[in-house]
Amino acid sequence: MLNNIGLPGLLLIAVVVLVLFGRGKISSLMGEVGKGITAFKRGVDDGKQEIEDSLDSNRDEATAEEKDRA
C-alpha cells in the first residue's frame, strides 16, 4: 500500500502535517526526538563501556589467579 508514495505524496503529507500542527510544535517535537536519540546513543555507549570494563576486570582476575597458582 505504501510502496506507491512518491516525492509528491511525501510533500503533500509534510504540508498537511505543517498546517495541522504548526511550525513551532513540529520544531519542538523534532528537538525532543533529537534529545531522545542522543540519550539513546549515550546509553548504548555507556552499556558497551560497562561490558568492556567487566570483561577487563574478569581477565585481570583470571591472570592474578594464574600467577597465584604458579
mmJSON file of the N, C-alpha and C atoms, coordinates in Angstrom:
{"data_MODEL":{"atom_site":{
"group_PDB":["ATOM","ATOM","ATOM","ATOM","ATOM","ATOM","ATOM","ATOM","ATOM","ATOM","ATOM","ATOM","ATOM","ATOM","ATOM","ATOM","ATOM","ATOM","ATOM","ATOM","ATOM","ATOM","ATOM","ATOM","ATOM","ATOM","ATOM","ATOM","ATOM","ATOM","ATOM","ATOM","ATOM","ATOM","ATOM","ATOM","ATOM","ATOM","ATOM","ATOM","ATOM","ATOM","ATOM","ATOM","ATOM","ATOM","ATOM","ATOM","ATOM","ATOM","ATOM","ATOM","ATOM","ATOM","ATOM","ATOM","ATOM","ATOM","ATOM","ATOM","ATOM","ATOM","ATOM","ATOM","ATOM","ATOM","ATOM","ATOM","ATOM","ATOM","ATOM","ATOM","ATOM","ATOM","ATOM","ATOM","ATOM","ATOM","ATOM","ATOM","ATOM","ATOM","ATOM","ATOM","ATOM","ATOM","ATOM","ATOM","ATOM","ATOM","ATOM","ATOM","ATOM","ATOM","ATOM","ATOM","ATOM","ATOM","ATOM","ATOM","ATOM","ATOM","ATOM","ATOM","ATOM","ATOM","ATOM","ATOM","ATOM","ATOM","ATOM","ATOM","ATOM","ATOM","ATOM","ATOM","ATOM","ATOM","ATOM","ATOM","ATOM","ATOM","ATOM","ATOM","ATOM","ATOM","ATOM","ATOM","ATOM","ATOM","ATOM","ATOM","ATOM","ATOM","ATOM","ATOM","ATOM","ATOM","ATOM","ATOM","ATOM","ATOM","ATOM","ATOM","ATOM","ATOM","ATOM","ATOM","ATOM","ATOM","ATOM","ATOM","ATOM","ATOM","ATOM","ATOM","ATOM","ATOM","ATOM","ATOM","ATOM","ATOM","ATOM","ATOM","ATOM","ATOM","ATOM","ATOM","ATOM","ATOM","ATOM","ATOM","ATOM","ATOM","ATOM","ATOM","ATOM","ATOM","ATOM","ATOM","ATOM","ATOM","ATOM","ATOM","ATOM","ATOM","ATOM","ATOM","ATOM","ATOM","ATOM","ATOM","ATOM","ATOM","ATOM","ATOM","ATOM","ATOM","ATOM","ATOM","ATOM","ATOM","ATOM","ATOM","ATOM","ATOM","ATOM","ATOM","ATOM","ATOM"],
"id":[1,2,3,4,5,6,7,8,9,10,11,12,13,14,15,16,17,18,19,20,21,22,23,24,25,26,27,28,29,30,31,32,33,34,35,36,37,38,39,40,41,42,43,44,45,46,47,48,49,50,51,52,53,54,55,56,57,58,59,60,61,62,63,64,65,66,67,68,69,70,71,72,73,74,75,76,77,78,79,80,81,82,83,84,85,86,87,88,89,90,91,92,93,94,95,96,97,98,99,100,101,102,103,104,105,106,107,108,109,110,111,112,113,114,115,116,117,118,119,120,121,122,123,124,125,126,127,128,129,130,131,132,133,134,135,136,137,138,139,140,141,142,143,144,145,146,147,148,149,150,151,152,153,154,155,156,157,158,159,160,161,162,163,164,165,166,167,168,169,170,171,172,173,174,175,176,177,178,179,180,181,182,183,184,185,186,187,188,189,190,191,192,193,194,195,196,197,198,199,200,201,202,203,204,205,206,207,208,209,210],
"type_symbol":["N","C","C","N","C","C","N","C","C","N","C","C","N","C","C","N","C","C","N","C","C","N","C","C","N","C","C","N","C","C","N","C","C","N","C","C","N","C","C","N","C","C","N","C","C","N","C","C","N","C","C","N","C","C","N","C","C","N","C","C","N","C","C","N","C","C","N","C","C","N","C","C","N","C","C","N","C","C","N","C","C","N","C","C","N","C","C","N","C","C","N","C","C","N","C","C","N","C","C","N","C","C","N","C","C","N","C","C","N","C","C","N","C","C","N","C","C","N","C","C","N","C","C","N","C","C","N","C","C","N","C","C","N","C","C","N","C","C","N","C","C","N","C","C","N","C","C","N","C","C","N","C","C","N","C","C","N","C","C","N","C","C","N","C","C","N","C","C","N","C","C","N","C","C","N","C","C","N","C","C","N","C","C","N","C","C","N","C","C","N","C","C","N","C","C","N","C","C","N","C","C","N","C","C","N","C","C","N","C","C"],
"label_atom_id":["N","CA","C","N","CA","C","N","CA","C","N","CA","C","N","CA","C","N","CA","C","N","CA","C","N","CA","C","N","CA","C","N","CA","C","N","CA","C","N","CA","C","N","CA","C","N","CA","C","N","CA","C","N","CA","C","N","CA","C","N","CA","C","N","CA","C","N","CA","C","N","CA","C","N","CA","C","N","CA","C","N","CA","C","N","CA","C","N","CA","C","N","CA","C","N","CA","C","N","CA","C","N","CA","C","N","CA","C","N","CA","C","N","CA","C","N","CA","C","N","CA","C","N","CA","C","N","CA","C","N","CA","C","N","CA","C","N","CA","C","N","CA","C","N","CA","C","N","CA","C","N","CA","C","N","CA","C","N","CA","C","N","CA","C","N","CA","C","N","CA","C","N","CA","C","N","CA","C","N","CA","C","N","CA","C","N","CA","C","N","CA","C","N","CA","C","N","CA","C","N","CA","C","N","CA","C","N","CA","C","N","CA","C","N","CA","C","N","CA","C","N","CA","C","N","CA","C","N","CA","C","N","CA","C","N","CA","C","N","CA","C","N","CA","C"],
"label_alt_id":[null,null,null,null,null,null,null,null,null,null,null,null,null,null,null,null,null,null,null,null,null,null,null,null,null,null,null,null,null,null,null,null,null,null,null,null,null,null,null,null,null,null,null,null,null,null,null,null,null,null,null,null,null,null,null,null,null,null,null,null,null,null,null,null,null,null,null,null,null,null,null,null,null,null,null,null,null,null,null,null,null,null,null,null,null,null,null,null,null,null,null,null,null,null,null,null,null,null,null,null,null,null,null,null,null,null,null,null,null,null,null,null,null,null,null,null,null,null,null,null,null,null,null,null,null,null,null,null,null,null,null,null,null,null,null,null,null,null,null,null,null,null,null,null,null,null,null,null,null,null,null,null,null,null,null,null,null,null,null,null,null,null,null,null,null,null,null,null,null,null,null,null,null,null,null,null,null,null,null,null,null,null,null,null,null,null,null,null,null,null,null,null,null,null,null,null,null,null,null,null,null,null,null,null,null,null,null,null,null,null],
"label_comp_id":["MET","MET","MET","LEU","LEU","LEU","ASN","ASN","ASN","ASN","ASN","ASN","ILE","ILE","ILE","GLY","GLY","GLY","LEU","LEU","LEU","PRO","PRO","PRO","GLY","GLY","GLY","LEU","LEU","LEU","LEU","LEU","LEU","LEU","LEU","LEU","ILE","ILE","ILE","ALA","ALA","ALA","VAL","VAL","VAL","VAL","VAL","VAL","VAL","VAL","VAL","LEU","LEU","LEU","VAL","VAL","VAL","LEU","LEU","LEU","PHE","PHE","PHE","GLY","GLY","GLY","ARG","ARG","ARG","GLY","GLY","GLY","LYS","LYS","LYS","ILE","ILE","ILE","SER","SER","SER","SER","SER","SER","LEU","LEU","LEU","MET","MET","MET","GLY","GLY","GLY","GLU","GLU","GLU","VAL","VAL","VAL","GLY","GLY","GLY","LYS","LYS","LYS","GLY","GLY","GLY","ILE","ILE","ILE","THR","THR","THR","ALA","ALA","ALA","PHE","PHE","PHE","LYS","LYS","LYS","ARG","ARG","ARG","GLY","GLY","GLY","VAL","VAL","VAL","ASP","ASP","ASP","ASP","ASP","ASP","GLY","GLY","GLY","LYS","LYS","LYS","GLN","GLN","GLN","GLU","GLU","GLU","ILE","ILE","ILE","GLU","GLU","GLU","ASP","ASP","ASP","SER","SER","SER","LEU","LEU","LEU","ASP","ASP","ASP","SER","SER","SER","ASN","ASN","ASN","ARG","ARG","ARG","ASP","ASP","ASP","GLU","GLU","GLU","ALA","ALA","ALA","THR","THR","THR","ALA","ALA","ALA","GLU","GLU","GLU","GLU","GLU","GLU","LYS","LYS","LYS","ASP","ASP","ASP","ARG","ARG","ARG","ALA","ALA","ALA"],
"label_asym_id":["A","A","A","A","A","A","A","A","A","A","A","A","A","A","A","A","A","A","A","A","A","A","A","A","A","A","A","A","A","A","A","A","A","A","A","A","A","A","A","A","A","A","A","A","A","A","A","A","A","A","A","A","A","A","A","A","A","A","A","A","A","A","A","A","A","A","A","A","A","A","A","A","A","A","A","A","A","A","A","A","A","A","A","A","A","A","A","A","A","A","A","A","A","A","A","A","A","A","A","A","A","A","A","A","A","A","A","A","A","A","A","A","A","A","A","A","A","A","A","A","A","A","A","A","A","A","A","A","A","A","A","A","A","A","A","A","A","A","A","A","A","A","A","A","A","A","A","A","A","A","A","A","A","A","A","A","A","A","A","A","A","A","A","A","A","A","A","A","A","A","A","A","A","A","A","A","A","A","A","A","A","A","A","A","A","A","A","A","A","A","A","A","A","A","A","A","A","A","A","A","A","A","A","A","A","A","A","A","A","A"],
"label_entity_id":["1","1","1","1","1","1","1","1","1","1","1","1","1","1","1","1","1","1","1","1","1","1","1","1","1","1","1","1","1","1","1","1","1","1","1","1","1","1","1","1","1","1","1","1","1","1","1","1","1","1","1","1","1","1","1","1","1","1","1","1","1","1","1","1","1","1","1","1","1","1","1","1","1","1","1","1","1","1","1","1","1","1","1","1","1","1","1","1","1","1","1","1","1","1","1","1","1","1","1","1","1","1","1","1","1","1","1","1","1","1","1","1","1","1","1","1","1","1","1","1","1","1","1","1","1","1","1","1","1","1","1","1","1","1","1","1","1","1","1","1","1","1","1","1","1","1","1","1","1","1","1","1","1","1","1","1","1","1","1","1","1","1","1","1","1","1","1","1","1","1","1","1","1","1","1","1","1","1","1","1","1","1","1","1","1","1","1","1","1","1","1","1","1","1","1","1","1","1","1","1","1","1","1","1","1","1","1","1","1","1"],
"label_seq_id":[1,1,1,2,2,2,3,3,3,4,4,4,5,5,5,6,6,6,7,7,7,8,8,8,9,9,9,10,10,10,11,11,11,12,12,12,13,13,13,14,14,14,15,15,15,16,16,16,17,17,17,18,18,18,19,19,19,20,20,20,21,21,21,22,22,22,23,23,23,24,24,24,25,25,25,26,26,26,27,27,27,28,28,28,29,29,29,30,30,30,31,31,31,32,32,32,33,33,33,34,34,34,35,35,35,36,36,36,37,37,37,38,38,38,39,39,39,40,40,40,41,41,41,42,42,42,43,43,43,44,44,44,45,45,45,46,46,46,47,47,47,48,48,48,49,49,49,50,50,50,51,51,51,52,52,52,53,53,53,54,54,54,55,55,55,56,56,56,57,57,57,58,58,58,59,59,59,60,60,60,61,61,61,62,62,62,63,63,63,64,64,64,65,65,65,66,66,66,67,67,67,68,68,68,69,69,69,70,70,70],
"pdbx_PDB_ins_code":[null,null,null,null,null,null,null,null,null,null,null,null,null,null,null,null,null,null,null,null,null,null,null,null,null,null,null,null,null,null,null,null,null,null,null,null,null,null,null,null,null,null,null,null,null,null,null,null,null,null,null,null,null,null,null,null,null,null,null,null,null,null,null,null,null,null,null,null,null,null,null,null,null,null,null,null,null,null,null,null,null,null,null,null,null,null,null,null,null,null,null,null,null,null,null,null,null,null,null,null,null,null,null,null,null,null,null,null,null,null,null,null,null,null,null,null,null,null,null,null,null,null,null,null,null,null,null,null,null,null,null,null,null,null,null,null,null,null,null,null,null,null,null,null,null,null,null,null,null,null,null,null,null,null,null,null,null,null,null,null,null,null,null,null,null,null,null,null,null,null,null,null,null,null,null,null,null,null,null,null,null,null,null,null,null,null,null,null,null,null,null,null,null,null,null,null,null,null,null,null,null,null,null,null,null,null,null,null,null,null],
"Cartn_x":[0.826,0.0,0.873,1.888,2.727,3.86,3.952,5.032,4.893,3.687,3.45,3.537,3.916,4.045,5.363,5.281,6.488,6.787,7.636,8.021,6.82,5.953,4.793,3.892,3.725,2.912,3.534,4.85,5.539,5.467,5.595,5.481,4.078,3.076,1.698,1.483,1.994,1.877,2.597,3.786,4.541,3.77,3.147,2.373,1.165,0.478,-0.694,-0.28,0.798,1.277,1.659,2.326,2.719,1.499,0.478,-0.735,-1.453,-1.529,-2.257,-1.563,-0.255,0.446,1.171,1.494,2.21,3.709,4.45,5.895,6.514,6.01,6.582,6.452,5.3,5.07,5.961,6.113,6.941,8.41,8.888,10.291,10.574,9.633,9.847,9.805,8.961,8.889,10.185,10.729,11.991,13.134,13.09,14.102,14.047,12.846,12.685,13.148,12.877,13.345,14.87,15.488,16.943,17.526,16.902,17.365,17.224,16.142,15.935,16.978,17.295,18.312,19.669,19.988,21.264,21.342,20.255,20.236,20.368,19.725,19.816,21.246,21.889,23.275,24.192,23.971,24.791,24.588,23.36,23.076,23.749,23.722,24.373,25.878,26.478,27.918,28.277,27.443,27.692,27.594,26.634,26.48,27.677,28.16,29.343,30.552,30.718,31.858,31.773,30.576,30.392,30.744,30.336,30.648,32.154,32.784,34.235,34.975,34.529,35.165,35.007,33.832,33.581,34.482,34.611,35.478,36.937,37.364,38.746,39.012,38.061,38.274,38.279,37.465,37.468,38.796,39.361,40.658,41.749,41.682,42.682,42.618,41.398,41.233,41.777,41.507,41.991,43.51,44.093,45.556,46.157,45.524,46.02,45.926,44.842,44.685,45.759,46.072,47.111,48.472,48.767,50.033,50.111,48.97,48.941,49.208,48.712,48.877,50.323,51.023,52.397,53.399],
"Cartn_y":[-1.194,0.0,1.262,1.308,2.495,2.495,1.462,1.387,2.43,2.922,3.833,5.302,5.616,7.013,7.537,8.54,9.132,10.467,11.233,12.54,13.488,13.552,14.448,14.052,12.777,12.323,12.684,12.507,12.873,14.373,15.172,16.619,17.014,16.381,16.663,16.31,15.19,14.787,15.795,16.242,17.224,18.535,18.981,20.224,20.076,18.966,18.741,18.713,18.042,17.989,19.385,20.155,21.509,22.39,22.254,23.05,22.634,21.342,20.868,21.23,21.081,21.243,22.575,23.215,24.485,24.267,25.305,25.193,25.054,25.781,25.749,24.384,23.767,22.451,21.4,21.464,20.484,20.66,21.913,22.122,21.666,21.891,21.416,19.889,19.285,17.831,17.254,17.863,17.39,17.567,18.649,18.841,17.734,17.34,16.246,14.916,14.705,13.479,13.456,14.584,14.666,14.38,14.922,14.657,13.176,12.572,11.146,10.286,10.629,9.874,10.018,11.244,11.476,10.672,10.67,9.913,8.414,7.925,6.514,6.128,6.956,6.679,6.706,7.664,7.74,6.487,6.01,4.796,3.57,3.484,2.36,2.404,3.596,3.73,3.388,3.839,3.508,2.005,1.362,-0.087,-0.829,-0.385,-1.015,-0.851,0.354,0.619,-0.238,-0.397,-1.225,-2.686,-3.186,-4.566,-4.738,-3.769,-3.853,-3.81,-2.954,-2.884,-4.198,-4.8,-6.076,-7.169,-7.202,-8.197,-7.981,-6.716,-6.417,-6.852,-6.597,-6.982,-8.505,-9.206,-10.667,-11.224,-10.609,-11.042,-10.797,-9.648,-9.326,-10.319,-10.701,-11.67,-13.039,-13.437,-14.733,-14.736,-13.642,-13.544,-13.612,-12.93,-12.948,-14.34,-15.065,-16.437,-17.372,-17.174,-17.994,-17.721,-16.491,-16.134,-16.727,-16.73,-17.291,-18.802,-19.466,-20.934,-21.293,-20.414,-20.7,-20.529],
"Cartn_z":[0.0,0.0,0.0,0.847,0.937,-0.076,-0.898,-1.875,-2.978,-3.224,-4.337,-3.944,-2.694,-2.289,-2.817,-3.656,-4.227,-3.564,-4.189,-3.671,-3.555,-4.56,-4.421,-3.244,-3.031,-1.909,-0.574,-0.46,0.775,1.032,-0.031,0.125,0.577,0.032,0.429,1.897,2.327,3.734,4.627,4.216,5.006,5.133,4.059,4.094,5.008,4.925,5.781,7.253,7.573,8.956,9.427,8.573,8.928,9.191,8.386,8.568,9.852,10.113,11.29,12.598,12.661,13.927,14.062,12.981,13.052,13.159,12.755,12.702,14.085,15.059,16.409,17.056,16.905,17.501,16.852,15.547,14.835,15.213,15.306,15.654,17.083,18.005,19.374,19.427,18.627,18.564,18.018,16.971,16.4,17.404,18.186,19.228,20.263,20.646,21.613,21.016,19.746,19.078,19.06,18.769,18.774,20.147,21.19,22.554,22.893,22.441,22.69,21.995,20.77,20.027,20.702,21.137,21.825,23.113,23.881,25.131,24.866,23.817,23.467,23.107,22.273,21.884,23.101,24.01,25.213,26.064,26.159,26.917,26.31,24.99,24.316,24.555,24.435,24.67,26.114,27.069,28.476,28.712,28.069,28.202,27.637,26.486,25.887,26.803,27.35,28.228,29.486,30.02,31.216,30.931,29.779,29.405,29.218,28.543,28.341,29.676,30.592,31.912,32.665,32.536,33.204,32.635,31.313,30.683,31.074,31.121,31.514,32.952,33.855,35.254,35.394,34.611,34.651,34.139,33.094,32.579,33.613,34.275,35.303,36.458,36.862,37.951,37.54,36.302,35.811,35.748,35.323,35.264,36.668,37.621,39.005,39.6,39.291,39.795,39.212,37.932,37.301,37.928,38.271,38.901,40.308,41.018,42.366,42.347,41.312,41.215,40.893,40.214,39.785,40.883],
"occupancy":[1.0,1.0,1.0,1.0,1.0,1.0,1.0,1.0,1.0,1.0,1.0,1.0,1.0,1.0,1.0,1.0,1.0,1.0,1.0,1.0,1.0,1.0,1.0,1.0,1.0,1.0,1.0,1.0,1.0,1.0,1.0,1.0,1.0,1.0,1.0,1.0,1.0,1.0,1.0,1.0,1.0,1.0,1.0,1.0,1.0,1.0,1.0,1.0,1.0,1.0,1.0,1.0,1.0,1.0,1.0,1.0,1.0,1.0,1.0,1.0,1.0,1.0,1.0,1.0,1.0,1.0,1.0,1.0,1.0,1.0,1.0,1.0,1.0,1.0,1.0,1.0,1.0,1.0,1.0,1.0,1.0,1.0,1.0,1.0,1.0,1.0,1.0,1.0,1.0,1.0,1.0,1.0,1.0,1.0,1.0,1.0,1.0,1.0,1.0,1.0,1.0,1.0,1.0,1.0,1.0,1.0,1.0,1.0,1.0,1.0,1.0,1.0,1.0,1.0,1.0,1.0,1.0,1.0,1.0,1.0,1.0,1.0,1.0,1.0,1.0,1.0,1.0,1.0,1.0,1.0,1.0,1.0,1.0,1.0,1.0,1.0,1.0,1.0,1.0,1.0,1.0,1.0,1.0,1.0,1.0,1.0,1.0,1.0,1.0,1.0,1.0,1.0,1.0,1.0,1.0,1.0,1.0,1.0,1.0,1.0,1.0,1.0,1.0,1.0,1.0,1.0,1.0,1.0,1.0,1.0,1.0,1.0,1.0,1.0,1.0,1.0,1.0,1.0,1.0,1.0,1.0,1.0,1.0,1.0,1.0,1.0,1.0,1.0,1.0,1.0,1.0,1.0,1.0,1.0,1.0,1.0,1.0,1.0,1.0,1.0,1.0,1.0,1.0,1.0,1.0,1.0,1.0,1.0,1.0,1.0],
"B_iso_or_equiv":[0.0,0.0,0.0,0.0,0.0,0.0,0.0,0.0,0.0,0.0,0.0,0.0,0.0,0.0,0.0,0.0,0.0,0.0,0.0,0.0,0.0,0.0,0.0,0.0,0.0,0.0,0.0,0.0,0.0,0.0,0.0,0.0,0.0,0.0,0.0,0.0,0.0,0.0,0.0,0.0,0.0,0.0,0.0,0.0,0.0,0.0,0.0,0.0,0.0,0.0,0.0,0.0,0.0,0.0,0.0,0.0,0.0,0.0,0.0,0.0,0.0,0.0,0.0,0.0,0.0,0.0,0.0,0.0,0.0,0.0,0.0,0.0,0.0,0.0,0.0,0.0,0.0,0.0,0.0,0.0,0.0,0.0,0.0,0.0,0.0,0.0,0.0,0.0,0.0,0.0,0.0,0.0,0.0,0.0,0.0,0.0,0.0,0.0,0.0,0.0,0.0,0.0,0.0,0.0,0.0,0.0,0.0,0.0,0.0,0.0,0.0,0.0,0.0,0.0,0.0,0.0,0.0,0.0,0.0,0.0,0.0,0.0,0.0,0.0,0.0,0.0,0.0,0.0,0.0,0.0,0.0,0.0,0.0,0.0,0.0,0.0,0.0,0.0,0.0,0.0,0.0,0.0,0.0,0.0,0.0,0.0,0.0,0.0,0.0,0.0,0.0,0.0,0.0,0.0,0.0,0.0,0.0,0.0,0.0,0.0,0.0,0.0,0.0,0.0,0.0,0.0,0.0,0.0,0.0,0.0,0.0,0.0,0.0,0.0,0.0,0.0,0.0,0.0,0.0,0.0,0.0,0.0,0.0,0.0,0.0,0.0,0.0,0.0,0.0,0.0,0.0,0.0,0.0,0.0,0.0,0.0,0.0,0.0,0.0,0.0,0.0,0.0,0.0,0.0,0.0,0.0,0.0,0.0,0.0,0.0],
"pdbx_formal_charge":[null,null,null,null,null,null,null,null,null,null,null,null,null,null,null,null,null,null,null,null,null,null,null,null,null,null,null,null,null,null,null,null,null,null,null,null,null,null,null,null,null,null,null,null,null,null,null,null,null,null,null,null,null,null,null,null,null,null,null,null,null,null,null,null,null,null,null,null,null,null,null,null,null,null,null,null,null,null,null,null,null,null,null,null,null,null,null,null,null,null,null,null,null,null,null,null,null,null,null,null,null,null,null,null,null,null,null,null,null,null,null,null,null,null,null,null,null,null,null,null,null,null,null,null,null,null,null,null,null,null,null,null,null,null,null,null,null,null,null,null,null,null,null,null,null,null,null,null,null,null,null,null,null,null,null,null,null,null,null,null,null,null,null,null,null,null,null,null,null,null,null,null,null,null,null,null,null,null,null,null,null,null,null,null,null,null,null,null,null,null,null,null,null,null,null,null,null,null,null,null,null,null,null,null,null,null,null,null,null,null],
"auth_seq_id":[1,1,1,2,2,2,3,3,3,4,4,4,5,5,5,6,6,6,7,7,7,8,8,8,9,9,9,10,10,10,11,11,11,12,12,12,13,13,13,14,14,14,15,15,15,16,16,16,17,17,17,18,18,18,19,19,19,20,20,20,21,21,21,22,22,22,23,23,23,24,24,24,25,25,25,26,26,26,27,27,27,28,28,28,29,29,29,30,30,30,31,31,31,32,32,32,33,33,33,34,34,34,35,35,35,36,36,36,37,37,37,38,38,38,39,39,39,40,40,40,41,41,41,42,42,42,43,43,43,44,44,44,45,45,45,46,46,46,47,47,47,48,48,48,49,49,49,50,50,50,51,51,51,52,52,52,53,53,53,54,54,54,55,55,55,56,56,56,57,57,57,58,58,58,59,59,59,60,60,60,61,61,61,62,62,62,63,63,63,64,64,64,65,65,65,66,66,66,67,67,67,68,68,68,69,69,69,70,70,70],
"auth_comp_id":["MET","MET","MET","LEU","LEU","LEU","ASN","ASN","ASN","ASN","ASN","ASN","ILE","ILE","ILE","GLY","GLY","GLY","LEU","LEU","LEU","PRO","PRO","PRO","GLY","GLY","GLY","LEU","LEU","LEU","LEU","LEU","LEU","LEU","LEU","LEU","ILE","ILE","ILE","ALA","ALA","ALA","VAL","VAL","VAL","VAL","VAL","VAL","VAL","VAL","VAL","LEU","LEU","LEU","VAL","VAL","VAL","LEU","LEU","LEU","PHE","PHE","PHE","GLY","GLY","GLY","ARG","ARG","ARG","GLY","GLY","GLY","LYS","LYS","LYS","ILE","ILE","ILE","SER","SER","SER","SER","SER","SER","LEU","LEU","LEU","MET","MET","MET","GLY","GLY","GLY","GLU","GLU","GLU","VAL","VAL","VAL","GLY","GLY","GLY","LYS","LYS","LYS","GLY","GLY","GLY","ILE","ILE","ILE","THR","THR","THR","ALA","ALA","ALA","PHE","PHE","PHE","LYS","LYS","LYS","ARG","ARG","ARG","GLY","GLY","GLY","VAL","VAL","VAL","ASP","ASP","ASP","ASP","ASP","ASP","GLY","GLY","GLY","LYS","LYS","LYS","GLN","GLN","GLN","GLU","GLU","GLU","ILE","ILE","ILE","GLU","GLU","GLU","ASP","ASP","ASP","SER","SER","SER","LEU","LEU","LEU","ASP","ASP","ASP","SER","SER","SER","ASN","ASN","ASN","ARG","ARG","ARG","ASP","ASP","ASP","GLU","GLU","GLU","ALA","ALA","ALA","THR","THR","THR","ALA","ALA","ALA","GLU","GLU","GLU","GLU","GLU","GLU","LYS","LYS","LYS","ASP","ASP","ASP","ARG","ARG","ARG","ALA","ALA","ALA"],
"auth_asym_id":["A","A","A","A","A","A","A","A","A","A","A","A","A","A","A","A","A","A","A","A","A","A","A","A","A","A","A","A","A","A","A","A","A","A","A","A","A","A","A","A","A","A","A","A","A","A","A","A","A","A","A","A","A","A","A","A","A","A","A","A","A","A","A","A","A","A","A","A","A","A","A","A","A","A","A","A","A","A","A","A","A","A","A","A","A","A","A","A","A","A","A","A","A","A","A","A","A","A","A","A","A","A","A","A","A","A","A","A","A","A","A","A","A","A","A","A","A","A","A","A","A","A","A","A","A","A","A","A","A","A","A","A","A","A","A","A","A","A","A","A","A","A","A","A","A","A","A","A","A","A","A","A","A","A","A","A","A","A","A","A","A","A","A","A","A","A","A","A","A","A","A","A","A","A","A","A","A","A","A","A","A","A","A","A","A","A","A","A","A","A","A","A","A","A","A","A","A","A","A","A","A","A","A","A","A","A","A","A","A","A"],
"auth_atom_id":["N","CA","C","N","CA","C","N","CA","C","N","CA","C","N","CA","C","N","CA","C","N","CA","C","N","CA","C","N","CA","C","N","CA","C","N","CA","C","N","CA","C","N","CA","C","N","CA","C","N","CA","C","N","CA","C","N","CA","C","N","CA","C","N","CA","C","N","CA","C","N","CA","C","N","CA","C","N","CA","C","N","CA","C","N","CA","C","N","CA","C","N","CA","C","N","CA","C","N","CA","C","N","CA","C","N","CA","C","N","CA","C","N","CA","C","N","CA","C","N","CA","C","N","CA","C","N","CA","C","N","CA","C","N","CA","C","N","CA","C","N","CA","C","N","CA","C","N","CA","C","N","CA","C","N","CA","C","N","CA","C","N","CA","C","N","CA","C","N","CA","C","N","CA","C","N","CA","C","N","CA","C","N","CA","C","N","CA","C","N","CA","C","N","CA","C","N","CA","C","N","CA","C","N","CA","C","N","CA","C","N","CA","C","N","CA","C","N","CA","C","N","CA","C","N","CA","C","N","CA","C","N","CA","C","N","CA","C","N","CA","C","N","CA","C"],
"pdbx_PDB_model_num":[1,1,1,1,1,1,1,1,1,1,1,1,1,1,1,1,1,1,1,1,1,1,1,1,1,1,1,1,1,1,1,1,1,1,1,1,1,1,1,1,1,1,1,1,1,1,1,1,1,1,1,1,1,1,1,1,1,1,1,1,1,1,1,1,1,1,1,1,1,1,1,1,1,1,1,1,1,1,1,1,1,1,1,1,1,1,1,1,1,1,1,1,1,1,1,1,1,1,1,1,1,1,1,1,1,1,1,1,1,1,1,1,1,1,1,1,1,1,1,1,1,1,1,1,1,1,1,1,1,1,1,1,1,1,1,1,1,1,1,1,1,1,1,1,1,1,1,1,1,1,1,1,1,1,1,1,1,1,1,1,1,1,1,1,1,1,1,1,1,1,1,1,1,1,1,1,1,1,1,1,1,1,1,1,1,1,1,1,1,1,1,1,1,1,1,1,1,1,1,1,1,1,1,1,1,1,1,1,1,1]
}}}
